Amino acid sequence: MRIAITGSAGQLGQALQLSLGDQELLLLDLPSFDVTDHSQMSQVIGDFAPQVVIHGAAYTDVDGCELQPELAYRINALGTQNVALAAQSCSAAMVYISTDYVFDGTKGEPYWEWDAPNPQSVYARSKLAGEYLTQTLLLQHYIVRTAWLYSRGGKNFVQTVLRLSNERRELRFVTDEIGSPTYAPDVAEAVTKLIAQPVYGIYHFTNTGVCSRYDWAKAVLELAGRADFPLFPTSAYKRAARVPARSELRNFCGATQLGITLRPWRDALQDYFRGS
């Protein structure tokens, strides 16, 4: 199968390369390839003529999006439009990687795939715009919402906790932001299974279970052999963007229709520290 991957140098992009290693891949990422360049995307993807396009490129700095809304919409909305049109031109299916942040986090229970989004930040609104553009332009599409991604290498929460624990005498993380830490290789495996079947629609792929940022940091320190490091809960952290208080996603469609499930987040985190 010929598969184009945007954002191929990112955490999920690199995991997808390993998961799809036996396929013919076109890897697209900055600085050589820019999803905001309509002509380039049209030509490069069109020339490759993929059967599937996995669109993972995005501006994911949530607070940065709040400060640079035009850039956020240019990349996350118009960039998605460019990739979707390129996929349309060669009759390719497209996987759009979206986020739990399209929900406001006030439901009090897991969000199903068909729950109404209510984004609360520029980042979330720009990603939801990408969902709408994907749905509008392509009949053959998969929208995959995931959350709190991390992997070995790259910039992520786990790396930040480990770095800060070497730079500071104590750490504080919030207890009022709850979600599902999700290991990028697990999402890549789920996407690999997903595109093997033309069952298009919206899917929620996160590792199961939820925790607060504080609980996640505590688990990271424990598995790093630093359980005694001074770590304190807080709820006073202020940031530019408004983020969901509890954004647990229910994987109903993938599990029920296709048998695609992801393991508990603590099991995945253990594998991260084992280097697997």
C-alpha positions as CSV (number, residue, x, y, z in Angstrom):
1,M,0.0,0.0,0.0
2,R,1.3,3.5,-0.8
3,I,0.8,5.8,2.2
4,A,1.7,9.5,2.6
5,I,2.4,10.7,6.1
6,T,2.4,14.4,7.0
7,G,4.2,15.4,10.2
8,S,6.4,12.4,9.7
9,A,9.1,13.7,12.0
10,G,6.8,14.1,14.9
11,Q,6.1,11.6,17.7
12,L,3.2,9.9,16.0
13,G,4.8,10.2,12.6
14,Q,7.9,8.4,13.7
15,A,5.8,5.7,15.4
16,L,3.8,5.3,12.2
17,Q,7.0,4.8,10.2
18,L,7.8,1.8,12.4
19,S,4.3,0.4,12.4
20,L,3.9,0.8,8.6
21,G,7.5,-0.2,7.7
22,D,6.5,-2.8,5.2
23,Q,4.5,-0.3,3.2
24,E,5.6,2.2,0.5
25,L,5.8,5.5,2.4
26,L,6.0,9.2,1.4
27,L,7.3,11.1,4.4
28,L,6.4,14.8,4.5
29,D,7.6,17.3,7.1
30,L,9.2,20.7,7.5
31,P,11.5,22.2,6.3
32,S,11.2,20.4,2.9
33,F,7.5,20.0,2.9
34,D,4.9,22.6,4.2
35,V,1.2,21.7,4.4
36,T,0.3,25.4,4.1
37,D,1.7,25.4,0.6
38,H,-1.3,24.3,-1.5
39,S,0.7,23.9,-4.8
40,Q,3.4,21.8,-3.2
41,M,1.0,19.5,-1.4
42,S,-1.1,19.0,-4.6
43,Q,2.0,18.2,-6.7
44,V,3.9,16.0,-4.2
45,I,1.0,14.0,-3.0
46,G,-0.6,13.8,-6.5
47,D,2.7,12.6,-8.0
48,F,3.0,9.8,-5.4
49,A,-0.7,8.8,-5.8
50,P,-1.1,7.3,-2.4
51,Q,-4.0,5.1,-1.4
52,V,-4.1,6.6,2.1
53,V,-2.9,9.9,3.5
54,I,-2.3,10.1,7.2
55,H,-2.4,13.8,8.1
56,G,-0.6,14.3,11.4
57,A,1.1,17.6,10.8
58,A,-0.3,20.3,13.1
59,Y,0.6,23.3,15.3
60,T,0.2,21.6,18.7
61,D,1.5,24.3,21.0
62,V,-1.8,25.0,22.8
63,D,-0.7,28.2,24.4
64,G,1.2,29.3,21.3
65,C,-2.0,28.9,19.3
66,E,-3.7,31.3,21.6
67,L,-1.0,33.9,21.0
68,Q,-0.8,33.3,17.3
69,P,-4.3,32.4,16.1
70,E,-3.7,33.2,12.5
71,L,-0.8,30.8,12.4
72,A,-2.9,28.1,14.2
73,Y,-5.7,28.3,11.6
74,R,-3.2,28.5,8.7
75,I,-1.6,25.3,9.7
76,N,-4.4,23.3,11.4
77,A,-7.3,24.4,9.2
78,L,-6.0,25.6,5.8
79,G,-3.1,23.1,6.0
80,T,-5.7,20.3,6.4
81,Q,-7.7,21.7,3.5
82,N,-4.6,21.5,1.3
83,V,-3.8,17.9,2.2
84,A,-7.5,16.9,1.9
85,L,-7.7,18.4,-1.6
86,A,-4.6,16.6,-2.6
87,A,-6.0,13.3,-1.3
88,Q,-9.2,14.1,-3.1
89,S,-7.4,14.6,-6.4
90,C,-6.0,11.0,-6.3
91,S,-9.0,9.4,-4.7
92,A,-7.1,8.5,-1.5
93,A,-8.6,7.9,1.9
94,M,-7.4,10.3,4.6
95,V,-6.7,9.9,8.3
96,Y,-7.0,13.2,10.1
97,I,-5.3,13.2,13.6
98,S,-7.4,15.3,15.9
99,T,-7.6,15.9,19.7
100,D,-9.6,15.4,22.8
101,Y,-9.5,19.2,23.2
102,V,-12.4,19.6,20.8
103,F,-14.6,18.9,23.9
104,D,-15.0,21.3,26.7
105,G,-14.3,18.8,29.5
106,T,-17.5,19.5,31.5
107,K,-19.5,16.3,30.7
108,G,-18.3,14.5,33.8
109,E,-18.0,11.1,31.9
110,P,-16.2,9.8,28.8
111,Y,-16.9,11.5,25.5
112,W,-18.4,9.2,22.8
113,E,-17.4,9.7,19.2
114,W,-20.7,11.5,18.3
115,D,-20.8,13.8,21.3
116,A,-21.1,17.4,20.2
117,P,-17.7,19.2,20.3
118,N,-17.4,22.5,22.2
119,P,-13.8,23.7,21.8
120,Q,-12.5,26.2,24.3
121,S,-9.2,27.4,22.8
122,V,-7.8,28.6,19.5
123,Y,-5.9,25.3,19.2
124,A,-9.1,23.3,19.8
125,R,-11.2,25.4,17.4
126,S,-8.5,25.2,14.7
127,K,-8.3,21.4,15.0
128,L,-12.1,21.1,14.9
129,A,-12.0,23.2,11.7
130,G,-9.7,20.6,10.3
131,E,-12.2,17.9,11.2
132,Y,-15.0,19.8,9.4
133,L,-12.8,20.3,6.3
134,T,-11.9,16.6,6.2
135,Q,-15.5,15.6,6.5
136,T,-16.6,18.1,3.9
137,L,-14.0,17.4,1.2
138,L,-13.6,13.6,1.5
139,L,-16.1,10.8,1.6
140,Q,-13.3,8.3,2.5
141,H,-12.0,9.7,5.7
142,Y,-11.1,8.6,9.2
143,I,-11.0,11.2,12.0
144,V,-8.8,9.9,14.9
145,R,-9.0,11.8,18.1
146,T,-6.3,11.1,20.6
147,A,-4.8,12.8,23.7
148,W,-1.7,13.6,25.7
149,L,0.7,11.9,23.3
150,Y,4.2,11.0,24.3
151,S,7.0,8.8,22.9
152,R,10.7,8.2,23.3
153,G,12.3,11.2,21.8
154,G,10.6,14.4,20.9
155,K,9.1,17.1,23.2
156,N,6.4,15.8,25.6
157,F,5.2,15.8,29.1
158,V,7.2,12.8,30.2
159,Q,10.4,14.4,28.9
160,T,9.5,17.7,30.6
161,V,9.0,16.0,34.0
162,L,12.3,14.3,33.7
163,R,14.2,17.4,32.6
164,L,12.6,19.6,35.3
165,S,13.4,17.0,38.0
166,N,17.1,17.5,37.1
167,E,16.8,21.3,37.1
168,R,14.7,22.1,40.1
169,R,14.5,21.1,43.8
170,E,10.7,20.4,43.6
171,L,7.9,20.2,41.1
172,R,4.2,21.1,41.2
173,F,1.6,19.8,38.8
174,V,-2.1,20.4,38.6
175,T,-4.8,18.0,39.8
176,D,-7.7,19.7,38.0
177,E,-6.7,18.7,34.4
178,I,-7.6,15.1,33.8
179,G,-7.0,13.0,30.7
180,S,-5.5,9.9,29.2
181,P,-1.7,9.7,28.7
182,T,-1.3,8.0,25.3
183,Y,1.8,6.3,24.0
184,A,2.4,7.2,20.3
185,P,3.4,3.6,19.2
186,D,0.0,2.4,20.5
187,V,-1.9,4.9,18.4
188,A,0.3,4.1,15.4
189,E,-0.6,0.4,15.8
190,A,-4.3,1.3,16.1
191,V,-4.1,3.5,12.9
192,T,-2.3,0.7,11.1
193,K,-5.2,-1.6,11.8
194,L,-7.8,1.0,11.0
195,I,-6.6,1.8,7.5
196,A,-6.7,-1.9,6.6
197,Q,-10.5,-1.7,6.6
198,P,-12.6,0.9,4.7
199,V,-14.9,1.6,7.8
200,Y,-14.8,5.3,7.6
201,G,-15.8,7.6,10.4
202,I,-14.7,9.1,13.8
203,Y,-12.6,7.1,16.2
204,H,-11.2,7.7,19.7
205,F,-7.8,6.1,20.3
206,T,-6.2,6.7,23.7
207,N,-4.7,4.4,26.2
208,T,-7.4,3.5,28.7
209,G,-7.9,5.1,32.1
210,V,-7.4,8.7,33.2
211,C,-5.2,10.6,35.6
212,S,-4.4,14.2,36.5
213,R,-1.2,15.9,35.4
214,Y,0.0,15.5,38.9
215,D,-0.7,11.7,39.0
216,W,1.0,11.3,35.6
217,A,4.1,13.2,36.8
218,K,4.1,11.0,40.0
219,A,4.0,7.8,37.9
220,V,6.8,9.1,35.7
221,L,9.1,9.9,38.6
222,E,8.3,6.5,40.2
223,L,9.2,4.6,37.0
224,A,12.3,6.7,36.6
225,G,13.5,5.6,40.0
226,R,12.9,9.0,41.6
227,A,9.8,8.3,43.7
228,D,11.3,10.4,46.6
229,F,11.6,13.6,44.5
230,P,9.5,16.4,46.1
231,L,6.3,16.6,44.0
232,F,3.3,18.6,45.1
233,P,-0.3,19.0,43.8
234,T,-1.6,22.4,42.7
235,S,-4.6,23.9,40.9
236,A,-3.2,27.3,40.5
237,Y,-1.3,27.0,37.2
238,K,-2.3,29.8,34.8
239,R,-1.9,29.5,31.1
240,A,-2.9,31.4,28.0
241,A,-5.3,28.8,26.7
242,R,-8.3,27.4,28.4
243,V,-8.1,23.6,28.4
244,P,-10.6,20.9,29.3
245,A,-10.9,19.9,32.9
246,R,-11.7,16.3,32.1
247,S,-11.3,15.0,28.5
248,E,-11.6,11.3,28.7
249,L,-12.5,9.7,25.4
250,R,-14.6,6.6,25.0
251,N,-13.3,4.2,22.3
252,F,-16.6,2.7,21.3
253,C,-16.5,2.6,17.5
254,G,-13.0,1.2,17.1
255,A,-13.5,-1.5,19.8
256,T,-17.1,-2.5,18.8
257,Q,-16.8,-2.4,15.0
258,L,-13.1,-3.3,14.4
259,G,-11.9,-4.9,17.6
260,I,-9.2,-2.2,18.0
261,T,-8.4,-1.5,21.7
262,L,-5.6,0.2,23.5
263,R,-4.1,-0.9,26.8
264,P,-4.1,0.9,30.1
265,W,-1.9,4.0,30.2
266,R,0.2,2.8,33.1
267,D,1.2,-0.4,31.1
268,A,2.2,1.8,28.1
269,L,4.2,4.1,30.4
270,Q,6.1,1.1,31.7
271,D,7.0,0.1,28.2
272,Y,8.2,3.6,27.5
273,F,10.8,3.2,30.4
274,R,11.7,-0.2,29.2
275,G,12.6,1.3,25.8
276,S,10.0,-0.8,23.9
